[in-house]
Amino acid sequence: MRRETGMNNKPNVREIVMDRLCKAPTRAAQVVVVSRHEDFGFTPAQFGPGWDVRRIQQVRDLERIVRSSAPMAGVIDLQTEYSDVELGQLEQGLQHLHVTWVAITTDARLADQRIRRLIRDYCVDYVRTPFSHDELLYTLKHAHGMACLHHGRTTEMAPHGTMIGECASMRAMFRSLAKVAHNDAPVFISGESGTGKELAAQAIHEASSRRKGPFVAINCGAIPSHLVQSELFGYEKGAFTGANQRKIGWIEQAQGGTLFLDEIGDLPLESQVALLRFLQQGTITRLGGHQSIPLDLRIISATHVDLVAAQADGRFRADLFHRLCVLTLTIPALRERGEDILLLANAVLAEHGHEAHRRIRGFSPCATQAMMQYAWPGNVRELINRVRRAIVMTDNRKITAEDLQLHGGAELPRKTLDAIREEAEREAIRSVMASHGFHVVPAARELNVSRVTLYRLMHKHNIRVETQPTAGE
Ligand SMILES: Nc1ncnc2c1ncn2[C@@H]1O[C@H](COP(=O)(O)OP(=O)(O)OP(=O)(O)O)[C@@H](O)[C@H]1O
C-alpha cells in the first residue's frame, strides 16, 4: 500500500486512511470467520500478517466458541443458504457484544428478510459481492477497533468458561470466580443442586495456573462409604483381599491440577480425617503402603447441604470445614437470575434444536412467561431437561408452556411480594426507557430519579441500552 509522495504525486485522503487501516495491526488482531467455504471471496491467507484468523464451518459451534473469546472482529458469510435452525444458531452467536460482525452477502440473499434482519440487528457493516479486498479489510479493521472497546467487559467475563449468565448476580459471581482462580487456596462452592457448581469448578481450573494439569471430579456421595478411602487414596497390591494390583487414587491422579470433591458433605468421618491430614501435610499414603507421597494440587469442594448444620450434628469435622473454606463462591439459584432463564433456554434450544422432528422457531409467549414464573427447584439441570424434552415432544412451531410441562397452576408457585416489586420495577424502567428510545436522561426525568440511580437500577435489572427492541418485532 505504500506509495511515493512526491510534490506531483500526492496520495488522496482515502488512500492515506486505507494505508493506515489496512496495514498489519501492531499485535495480532483476532478475526473469526463463519463460512462453510475455505474461499468465501477472500481466503484466510489473504488477510496477511497481523491477523489471527479462525474459521468456523459449523454454525452450531459458533456460540460456544464466541462466548468465551477475546474481543475480536467477525466475518459472517451470508452468501449461502442456512436452514432456520442454523439461522437461530447464528443469531445466538451474533449476540455477544465483544465480537463485532461484518457480513458478506449478495444482492440475491439480501432479498431474504431474515438475512436483512441479521445484518441490521447484529452487524456493524456488510459488503456485497463482488467486493474489493481493501474494502473488506478496511471494514474489518474498524470492526476490530469497535470490539476492543468491550475489552474491560470481556476481561470481566472471560474466566467463566462455558457458563452462561448476564444478570447482576451471575456477573458478581464471575468476578469472584476470576479472583479465586488467581489464588491457589482451597475453594468451597455452595449452591443448590443443578446450579452449576461443577461447571464453576471447571472454570476456576481453566482460569488458574494449573489449567495444564488434570481436572479430576468426584462425587463423594456416589461412592459406597466402604470404598471412599481406597478410591481417594489408592492402594498397594495385596492391601486387602481383592487388591490384585496397585491402584492410583483420585487424589494422586489430580497431581499438578485440581481435585473437585462434589457432595463433600457425604464424605464419611473416617475419610474426613484422612483428607484433613492430606491438606495439612500435603502428602498421602496409599492403603497398604508405607511410602508417603508428596502431592501438589488444588482442592475445590462443593455441596448442596448445609455444612454448618452438619458440623452442629457432628456429621462434618469443623477443622476440615475451615481448611476447605479458605475461599468461597456462591452460585445463585436459577429463579434469582431473571432473564438469564430465557438466555439459557435459548442456548439449550440452539444446541439441541436439531433433535426436533420439525423446525422449532423459539418459545411462545406463554412458555416464556411460565419459565420466568416457575421456581426451578432443580435449577439449570432441570431447565435443560425440560427444554430438551420439549424439543423432542412438541408438535408446535414454538415451544409452549405445555411442552415444557409448566402449564398447570400447580407448577407455578406464588410469587413473594419482593419478587412482584422487583418485576414491577424492572418492567417500569424497561418501558420508560423504550419510550425514550433508550436515552437515559429523559427516562430518568420521567421516572423522577437521578441519572446515577437509573444507571444503578439498569445494572441491577440487567437492562442494557443495546437491548433496544427493533420496531416491528
Ligand atoms: N451457567 C450455566 N451455563 C450453562 N450451563 C450450565 C450453567 N450452569 C449449569 N449448567 C449445566 O447444568 C447442568 C448442571 O450443572 P452442574 O452439574 O455443574 O451443577 P451442580 O451444581 O454441580 O449440581 P449438583 O449439586 O447436583 O452436583 C450441567 O449440564 C451444566 O453444564
The ligand as a Gaussian input file, in Angstrom:
#p B3LYP/6-31G(d) Opt

LIG

0 1
 N      -24.491000     -21.033000      33.815000
 C      -24.593000     -22.146000      33.091000
 N      -24.493000     -22.094000      31.761000
 C      -24.625000     -23.198000      31.005000
 N      -24.856000     -24.426000      31.506000
 C      -24.954000     -24.556000      32.831000
 C      -24.822000     -23.423000      33.697000
 N      -24.950000     -23.850000      34.958000
 C      -25.153000     -25.169000      34.899000
 N      -25.148000     -25.614000      33.631000
 C      -25.384000     -27.001000      33.182000
 O      -26.347000     -27.516000      34.096000
 C      -26.053000     -28.867000      34.423000
 C      -25.836000     -28.994000      35.914000
 O      -24.640000     -28.303000      36.263000
 P      -23.620000     -28.873000      37.373000
 O      -23.506000     -30.364000      37.291000
 O      -22.362000     -28.077000      37.269000
 O      -24.448000     -28.484000      38.677000
 P      -24.109000     -28.800000      40.199000
 O      -24.476000     -27.572000      40.953000
 O      -22.688000     -29.282000      40.314000
 O      -25.131000     -29.964000      40.505000
 P      -25.135000     -30.975000      41.768000
 O      -25.263000     -30.139000      43.002000
 O      -26.346000     -31.810000      41.530000
 O      -23.850000     -31.733000      41.682000
 C      -24.833000     -29.234000      33.611000
 O      -25.283000     -29.834000      32.408000
 C      -24.180000     -27.904000      33.321000
 O      -23.423000     -27.967000      32.125000

